[in-house]
Amino acid sequence: FHNGPLHPHSIEERFSAARTSGVKDSIKDWMSRGMSASSINELAERPHLFYQRRLIRIKEEETVEESMSALMMGNLVHKGLEELYKPSVGKPIPELDVEQWTERALEIGLSFLVTQGYSKSALDQGRNLVTTEVCRKMLHQFLSYDALRSKAGHIILKGIETELDFDMQHPTLHIPLKFRGYVDRVEMDHGTLTIWDYKTGSIKKDDLSISSYSQLWSGSKPKAMQVLLYAWLLYKTRLFNAPFPWRSGMFKLQSGAPEELLRGALLNKSNYITEVVLLEFESELMSFLEHQLLTEEPFLEPTKLEYFR
């Protein structure tokens, strides 16, 4: 019951859920079940959606639409590139026929979509046909870029779609934590370990520029949080024996110059991640998780202004 009219964007108009003892038990369950970059970012950026999706598990209606969503476009491109490059793990980037590899990647990606419930005939018609051409352009653009890199001969593919799975105890809460995820691509570039995530969507100029850790936990730098988390998980799992410093970033597949690396004041205005940075990140991450169980703050939907910051 509200006494009087609701003001736009007021707390009464926004979703709010109390952080009860039962809710905190559900948070502990999420922490032990497996935390991904997307779920941690959701908690930081959209706490009300985190509550609905990860804690009380409201199942969103899943429908297979006749038009490809951005997610399906991402799946097509990711799957195509994954299958193309897997045979080359442990070797230099292979010399490649751009035209042939583009068509192979597209065919692999479309076949994958069909296994996910898409109608093959629907993928060849109307808006979906236009979307397929966009995917073809992105693949061709990236493979053309990689063909140039392959000629340099100094880049070794260390991993494709590398699974990350790490368990630990929280240092102060003494509860089990599990982290999981997949890294699209890991390279050794001139002896420097470089971690890449493919992005078919847009990347803004400052998305991977970070000046302080607080930006990660306020939800304002989700892409930076993702690539830093992947670097930390590779460090903790010791999957690759490589000296520091490392680099981590994203391939912006909409661009002919796709490399976007983590940078900013946090990295001393460089692109290099040191062991000290990863240890600091771990401490900050543990504090963020601890706060979720010690605070009494409700899960509150951000204002419209916060949505579009």
Sine and cosine of phi, psi and omega as CSV:
sin_phi,cos_phi,sin_psi,cos_psi,sin_omega,cos_omega
0.00,0.00,0.75,-0.66,0.03,-1.00
-0.87,-0.50,0.69,-0.72,0.01,-1.00
-1.00,-0.01,0.99,-0.16,-0.01,-1.00
0.98,-0.20,0.09,-1.00,-0.05,-1.00
-0.94,0.33,0.43,-0.90,0.06,-1.00
-1.00,0.06,0.73,-0.69,0.08,-1.00
-0.99,0.12,0.64,-0.77,0.02,-1.00
-0.81,0.59,0.69,-0.72,0.04,-1.00
0.93,0.37,0.14,0.99,0.04,-1.00
-0.94,0.34,0.28,-0.96,-0.05,-1.00
-0.89,0.45,-0.47,0.88,0.00,-1.00
-0.93,0.36,-0.47,0.88,-0.05,-1.00
-0.99,0.14,-0.38,0.92,-0.09,-1.00
-1.00,-0.05,0.46,-0.89,0.03,-1.00
-0.90,0.43,0.69,-0.73,0.05,-1.00
-0.57,-0.82,0.68,-0.73,0.04,-1.00
-0.70,-0.71,0.75,-0.66,-0.02,-1.00
-0.92,0.39,0.54,-0.84,0.02,-1.00
-1.00,-0.07,0.96,0.28,-0.04,-1.00
-0.97,0.25,0.10,-0.99,0.04,-1.00
-0.89,0.45,-0.59,0.81,0.04,-1.00
-0.91,0.41,-0.64,0.77,0.04,-1.00
-0.90,0.43,-0.65,0.76,0.02,-1.00
-0.91,0.41,-0.55,0.84,0.10,-0.99
-0.90,0.44,-0.61,0.79,0.03,-1.00
-0.92,0.38,-0.57,0.82,0.07,-1.00
-0.90,0.44,-0.68,0.74,0.05,-1.00
-0.88,0.48,-0.63,0.78,0.02,-1.00
-0.89,0.45,-0.68,0.74,0.06,-1.00
-0.87,0.49,-0.67,0.74,-0.01,-1.00
-0.89,0.46,-0.58,0.81,-0.03,-1.00
-1.00,0.05,-0.38,0.93,-0.04,-1.00
-0.97,0.25,-0.58,0.82,0.00,-1.00
0.62,-0.78,0.95,-0.32,0.00,-1.00
-1.00,-0.08,0.79,-0.61,0.05,-1.00
-0.96,-0.29,0.23,-0.97,0.06,-1.00
-0.86,0.51,-0.65,0.76,-0.04,-1.00
-0.92,0.39,-0.62,0.78,-0.02,-1.00
-0.96,0.29,-0.59,0.81,0.06,-1.00
-0.91,0.40,-0.68,0.73,0.05,-1.00
-0.90,0.44,-0.60,0.80,0.02,-1.00
-0.90,0.44,-0.67,0.75,0.03,-1.00
-0.88,0.47,-0.65,0.76,-0.02,-1.00
-0.96,0.27,-0.62,0.78,-0.17,-0.99
-0.99,-0.14,-0.62,0.78,-0.07,-1.00
-0.72,-0.69,0.93,0.36,-0.11,-0.99
-0.85,0.53,-0.52,0.86,0.01,-1.00
-0.92,0.38,-0.61,0.79,0.04,-1.00
-0.95,0.32,-0.59,0.80,0.08,-1.00
-0.85,0.52,-0.71,0.70,0.01,-1.00
-0.86,0.50,-0.72,0.69,-0.07,-1.00
-0.94,0.34,-0.66,0.75,-0.11,-0.99
-1.00,0.05,-0.64,0.77,-0.15,-0.99
-0.99,-0.15,-0.44,0.90,-0.08,-1.00
-0.98,-0.19,-0.85,0.52,0.02,-1.00
-1.00,-0.04,-0.10,1.00,0.16,-0.99
0.81,0.58,0.81,0.58,0.16,-0.99
-0.93,0.37,0.86,-0.50,-0.05,-1.00
-0.99,0.10,0.88,-0.47,0.03,-1.00
-0.96,0.27,0.57,-0.82,-0.02,-1.00
-0.89,0.46,0.83,-0.56,-0.01,-1.00
-0.97,-0.23,0.89,-0.45,0.03,-1.00
-0.79,-0.61,0.63,-0.78,0.07,-1.00
-1.00,0.00,0.97,-0.25,-0.06,-1.00
-1.00,0.07,0.38,-0.93,0.00,-1.00
-0.97,0.24,-0.33,0.94,0.07,-1.00
-0.97,-0.23,0.71,-0.71,-0.03,-1.00
-0.92,0.39,0.75,-0.66,0.10,-0.99
-0.99,0.16,0.15,-0.99,0.05,-1.00
-0.87,0.49,-0.56,0.83,0.02,-1.00
-0.89,0.45,-0.69,0.73,-0.02,-1.00
-0.94,0.35,-0.56,0.83,0.08,-1.00
-0.88,0.47,-0.69,0.73,0.04,-1.00
-0.88,0.48,-0.66,0.75,0.00,-1.00
-0.90,0.44,-0.65,0.76,0.00,-1.00
-0.87,0.50,-0.77,0.63,-0.06,-1.00
-0.93,0.38,-0.70,0.71,0.00,-1.00
-0.86,0.50,-0.73,0.68,-0.05,-1.00
-0.91,0.41,-0.65,0.76,0.02,-1.00
-0.88,0.48,-0.72,0.69,0.00,-1.00
-0.93,0.36,-0.60,0.80,0.02,-1.00
-0.85,0.52,-0.77,0.64,-0.06,-1.00
-0.94,0.34,-0.52,0.86,0.03,-1.00
-0.90,0.43,-0.68,0.73,-0.17,-0.99
-1.00,-0.07,-0.28,0.96,-0.05,-1.00
-0.81,0.59,-0.68,0.74,-0.01,-1.00
-0.90,0.44,-0.22,0.97,-0.07,-1.00
-0.98,-0.19,0.10,1.00,0.01,-1.00
-0.88,0.47,0.73,-0.68,-0.04,-1.00
1.00,-0.01,-0.01,1.00,-0.06,-1.00
-0.81,-0.59,0.21,-0.98,0.14,-0.99
-0.89,0.45,0.39,-0.92,0.11,-0.99
-0.81,0.58,0.81,-0.58,-0.08,-1.00
-0.95,0.30,0.44,-0.90,0.18,-0.98
-0.93,0.38,0.71,-0.71,-0.13,-0.99
-0.71,-0.70,0.50,-0.87,0.11,-0.99
-1.00,0.02,0.96,-0.28,-0.13,-0.99
-0.84,0.54,-0.72,0.69,-0.05,-1.00
-0.90,0.44,-0.72,0.69,-0.04,-1.00
-0.92,0.40,-0.69,0.72,-0.02,-1.00
-0.93,0.38,-0.56,0.83,0.04,-1.00
-0.87,0.48,-0.74,0.68,-0.02,-1.00
-0.93,0.38,-0.60,0.80,0.04,-1.00
-0.90,0.44,-0.71,0.71,0.00,-1.00
-0.89,0.46,-0.67,0.74,0.00,-1.00
-0.90,0.44,-0.69,0.72,0.00,-1.00
-0.89,0.45,-0.68,0.73,0.03,-1.00
-0.89,0.47,-0.71,0.70,-0.02,-1.00
-0.90,0.44,-0.68,0.73,0.02,-1.00
-0.91,0.41,-0.64,0.77,0.04,-1.00
-0.89,0.46,-0.62,0.79,0.03,-1.00
-0.90,0.44,-0.67,0.74,0.02,-1.00
-0.87,0.49,-0.61,0.79,0.02,-1.00
-0.89,0.46,-0.64,0.77,0.03,-1.00
-0.92,0.40,-0.36,0.93,0.01,-1.00
-1.00,0.00,0.06,1.00,0.10,-0.99
0.92,-0.38,0.01,1.00,0.03,-1.00
-0.98,0.17,0.57,-0.82,0.07,-1.00
-0.98,0.19,0.80,-0.60,-0.01,-1.00
-0.87,0.49,-0.65,0.76,-0.02,-1.00
-0.92,0.39,-0.59,0.80,0.00,-1.00
-0.92,0.39,-0.51,0.86,0.00,-1.00
-0.94,0.34,-0.30,0.95,-0.04,-1.00
-0.99,-0.16,0.22,0.98,-0.10,-0.99
-0.76,-0.65,0.42,-0.91,0.20,-0.98
0.77,0.64,-0.74,-0.68,-0.07,-1.00
-0.88,0.47,-0.56,0.83,0.01,-1.00
-0.90,0.44,-0.56,0.83,0.03,-1.00
-0.91,0.42,-0.64,0.77,0.06,-1.00
-0.89,0.45,-0.69,0.72,0.01,-1.00
-0.89,0.45,-0.63,0.78,0.04,-1.00
-0.87,0.49,-0.63,0.77,0.02,-1.00
-0.92,0.40,-0.58,0.82,0.08,-1.00
-0.89,0.46,-0.68,0.73,0.04,-1.00
-0.89,0.46,-0.66,0.75,0.02,-1.00
-0.87,0.49,-0.68,0.74,0.00,-1.00
-0.90,0.44,-0.69,0.72,0.01,-1.00
-0.89,0.46,-0.70,0.71,0.01,-1.00
-0.89,0.47,-0.72,0.70,-0.02,-1.00
-0.88,0.47,-0.67,0.74,-0.02,-1.00
-0.89,0.45,-0.71,0.70,-0.02,-1.00
-0.94,0.35,-0.67,0.74,-0.02,-1.00
-0.92,0.39,-0.54,0.84,0.09,-1.00
-0.90,0.44,-0.67,0.75,0.05,-1.00
-0.90,0.44,-0.69,0.72,-0.03,-1.00
-0.94,0.34,-0.49,0.87,0.05,-1.00
-0.89,0.46,-0.61,0.79,0.06,-1.00
-0.93,0.38,-0.65,0.76,0.02,-1.00
-0.91,0.42,-0.59,0.81,-0.05,-1.00
-0.89,0.45,-0.51,0.86,-0.03,-1.00
-0.94,0.33,-0.40,0.92,0.02,-1.00
-0.94,0.34,-0.53,0.85,0.12,-0.99
0.97,0.25,0.17,0.99,-0.05,-1.00
-0.94,-0.34,0.14,0.99,-0.02,-1.00
-0.93,-0.35,0.85,-0.52,0.02,-1.00
-0.96,-0.29,0.77,-0.64,0.08,-1.00
-0.98,0.20,0.89,-0.46,-0.01,-1.00
-0.99,-0.14,-0.45,0.89,-0.01,-1.00
-0.31,-0.95,0.59,-0.81,0.11,-0.99
-0.78,-0.63,0.81,-0.58,-0.04,-1.00
0.78,0.62,0.80,0.61,-0.02,-1.00
-0.97,0.26,0.82,-0.57,0.00,-1.00
-0.98,0.18,0.73,-0.69,0.04,-1.00
-0.92,-0.38,0.80,-0.61,-0.03,-1.00
-0.55,-0.84,0.93,-0.36,-0.10,-1.00
-0.68,-0.73,0.76,-0.65,0.02,-1.00
-0.90,-0.44,0.61,-0.79,0.04,-1.00
-0.39,-0.92,0.17,-0.99,0.14,-0.99
-0.99,-0.17,0.65,-0.76,0.08,-1.00
-0.92,0.40,0.73,-0.68,-0.13,-0.99
-0.91,0.43,-0.44,0.90,-0.01,-1.00
-0.91,-0.41,-0.55,0.84,0.01,-1.00
-0.99,0.15,-0.39,0.92,0.00,-1.00
0.84,0.55,0.71,0.71,0.09,-1.00
-0.85,-0.53,0.42,-0.91,-0.03,-1.00
-0.95,0.31,0.65,-0.76,0.07,-1.00
-0.83,-0.56,0.62,-0.79,0.06,-1.00
-0.73,-0.69,0.74,-0.68,0.05,-1.00
-0.86,-0.51,0.60,-0.80,-0.02,-1.00
-0.54,-0.84,0.35,-0.94,0.03,-1.00
0.18,-0.98,0.00,-1.00,0.04,-1.00
-0.73,-0.69,0.73,-0.68,0.07,-1.00
-0.98,-0.18,0.82,-0.57,-0.08,-1.00
-0.87,0.49,-0.66,0.75,-0.13,-0.99
-0.36,-0.93,0.70,-0.72,0.09,-1.00
-0.81,-0.59,0.75,-0.66,-0.03,-1.00
-0.79,-0.61,0.39,-0.92,0.28,-0.96
-0.95,-0.32,0.93,-0.36,-0.07,-1.00
-0.93,-0.38,0.95,-0.31,-0.10,-0.99
0.81,0.59,0.60,0.80,0.03,-1.00
0.99,0.11,0.02,1.00,0.00,-1.00
-0.97,-0.23,0.84,-0.55,0.05,-1.00
-0.91,0.42,0.81,-0.59,-0.04,-1.00
-0.76,-0.65,0.80,-0.60,-0.09,-1.00
-0.96,-0.29,0.77,-0.64,-0.07,-1.00
-0.81,-0.59,0.61,-0.79,0.16,-0.99
-0.86,-0.52,0.76,-0.65,0.05,-1.00
-0.98,0.22,0.70,-0.71,0.06,-1.00
-0.78,-0.62,0.91,-0.40,0.07,-1.00
-0.99,0.11,-0.36,0.93,0.03,-1.00
-0.99,0.12,-0.09,-1.00,-0.05,-1.00
-0.98,0.20,0.49,-0.87,0.13,-0.99
-0.78,-0.63,0.85,-0.52,0.02,-1.00
-0.98,0.21,0.33,-0.94,-0.10,-0.99
-0.83,0.56,-0.62,0.79,-0.09,-1.00
-0.98,-0.21,0.17,0.99,-0.05,-1.00
-0.87,0.49,-0.56,0.83,-0.04,-1.00
-0.95,-0.31,0.29,0.96,0.09,-1.00
-0.98,-0.22,0.84,-0.55,-0.10,-1.00
-0.73,-0.69,0.72,-0.70,-0.03,-1.00
-0.96,-0.29,-0.42,0.91,0.00,-1.00
-0.48,-0.88,0.40,-0.91,0.01,-1.00
-0.91,0.41,-0.46,0.89,-0.03,-1.00
-0.86,0.51,-0.45,0.89,0.03,-1.00
-0.90,0.43,-0.49,0.87,0.00,-1.00
-0.94,0.35,-0.67,0.74,-0.14,-0.99
-1.00,0.05,-0.18,0.98,0.11,-0.99
-1.00,0.05,-0.13,0.99,0.01,-1.00
0.99,0.11,0.16,0.99,-0.06,-1.00
-1.00,0.03,-0.18,0.98,-0.01,-1.00
-0.72,-0.70,0.88,0.47,-0.06,-1.00
-0.89,0.45,-0.59,0.81,-0.01,-1.00
-0.94,0.35,-0.63,0.77,0.06,-1.00
-0.90,0.44,-0.65,0.76,0.03,-1.00
-0.88,0.48,-0.67,0.74,-0.03,-1.00
-0.88,0.48,-0.78,0.63,-0.08,-1.00
-0.95,0.31,-0.47,0.88,0.06,-1.00
-0.96,0.28,-0.62,0.79,0.06,-1.00
-0.88,0.47,-0.68,0.74,0.02,-1.00
-0.88,0.47,-0.67,0.75,0.03,-1.00
-0.89,0.46,-0.68,0.73,0.02,-1.00
-0.89,0.46,-0.68,0.74,-0.01,-1.00
-0.92,0.40,-0.61,0.79,0.07,-1.00
-0.91,0.42,-0.58,0.81,0.05,-1.00
-0.91,0.41,-0.70,0.72,-0.05,-1.00
-0.95,0.31,-0.59,0.81,-0.03,-1.00
-0.99,0.12,-0.28,0.96,0.02,-1.00
0.82,0.58,0.63,0.78,0.01,-1.00
-0.93,0.37,-0.50,0.87,-0.02,-1.00
-0.80,-0.60,0.79,-0.62,0.01,-1.00
-1.00,0.03,1.00,-0.08,-0.07,-1.00
-0.65,-0.76,0.67,-0.74,0.00,-1.00
-0.95,0.31,0.44,-0.90,0.12,-0.99
-0.99,0.15,0.37,-0.93,0.05,1.00
-0.99,0.14,0.31,-0.95,0.07,-1.00
-0.93,-0.37,0.08,-1.00,0.14,-0.99
-0.72,-0.69,0.46,-0.89,0.03,-1.00
-0.54,-0.84,0.67,-0.74,-0.04,-1.00
-0.17,-0.98,-0.34,-0.94,-0.07,-1.00
-0.74,-0.68,0.57,-0.82,0.18,-0.98
-1.00,-0.03,0.92,-0.39,0.03,-1.00
-0.99,0.12,0.99,-0.14,-0.17,-0.99
-0.96,0.29,-0.18,0.98,0.07,-1.00
-0.98,0.19,-0.13,0.99,-0.12,-0.99
-0.89,-0.45,0.52,-0.85,0.09,-1.00
-0.97,0.25,-0.28,0.96,0.10,-0.99
-0.88,-0.48,0.99,0.17,-0.29,-0.96
-0.99,0.17,-0.21,0.98,-0.12,-0.99
-0.94,0.34,0.85,-0.52,0.12,-0.99
-0.76,-0.64,0.94,-0.34,-0.07,-1.00
-0.97,-0.24,0.51,-0.86,0.12,-0.99
-0.85,0.52,0.67,-0.74,-0.07,-1.00
-0.38,-0.92,-0.04,-1.00,0.10,-1.00
0.88,-0.48,-0.05,-1.00,-0.07,-1.00
-0.87,0.49,-0.52,0.85,0.01,-1.00
-0.88,0.47,-0.48,0.88,0.02,-1.00
-0.97,-0.26,0.45,0.89,-0.03,-1.00
0.83,0.56,0.64,0.77,0.03,-1.00
0.84,0.54,0.58,0.81,0.06,-1.00
-0.81,-0.59,-0.11,-0.99,0.10,-1.00
-0.96,-0.27,0.22,0.98,-0.17,-0.99
-0.96,-0.28,0.76,-0.65,0.01,-1.00
-0.99,-0.17,0.87,-0.49,0.02,-1.00
-1.00,-0.08,0.21,-0.98,0.08,-1.00
-0.88,0.47,-0.59,0.81,0.03,-1.00
-0.87,0.50,-0.68,0.73,0.02,-1.00
-0.87,0.50,-0.69,0.73,-0.03,-1.00
-0.93,0.36,-0.57,0.82,0.06,-1.00
-0.93,0.36,-0.62,0.79,0.07,-1.00
-0.91,0.41,-0.67,0.74,0.04,-1.00
-0.86,0.50,-0.68,0.73,0.01,-1.00
-0.86,0.50,-0.70,0.71,0.02,-1.00
-0.88,0.47,-0.68,0.73,0.02,-1.00
-0.91,0.41,-0.66,0.75,0.01,-1.00
-0.90,0.45,-0.68,0.73,0.02,-1.00
-0.89,0.45,-0.62,0.78,0.03,-1.00
-0.91,0.41,-0.65,0.76,0.03,-1.00
-0.88,0.48,-0.70,0.71,0.00,-1.00
-0.93,0.37,-0.63,0.78,0.04,-1.00
-0.88,0.48,-0.66,0.75,-0.01,-1.00
-0.86,0.52,-0.58,0.82,-0.03,-1.00
-0.89,0.46,-0.46,0.89,-0.03,-1.00
-0.99,-0.17,-0.30,0.96,-0.02,-1.00
-0.99,-0.13,-0.46,0.89,-0.04,-1.00
-0.97,0.24,0.41,-0.91,0.11,-0.99
-0.96,-0.28,0.11,0.99,-0.01,-1.00
-0.87,0.48,0.66,-0.75,0.04,-1.00
-0.96,0.28,0.28,-0.96,0.17,-0.99
-0.99,0.17,0.95,-0.31,-0.15,-0.99
-0.89,-0.46,0.74,-0.67,0.06,-1.00
-0.91,0.41,0.75,-0.66,0.05,-1.00
-0.89,0.46,0.37,-0.93,0.09,-1.00
-0.94,0.33,0.27,-0.96,0.03,-1.00
-0.85,0.53,-0.60,0.80,0.00,-1.00
-0.88,0.47,-0.66,0.75,0.01,-1.00
-0.92,0.40,-0.55,0.83,0.02,-1.00
-0.86,0.51,-0.60,0.80,-0.13,-0.99
-0.94,-0.33,0.41,0.91,0.00,-1.00
-0.93,0.37,0.00,0.00,0.00,0.00
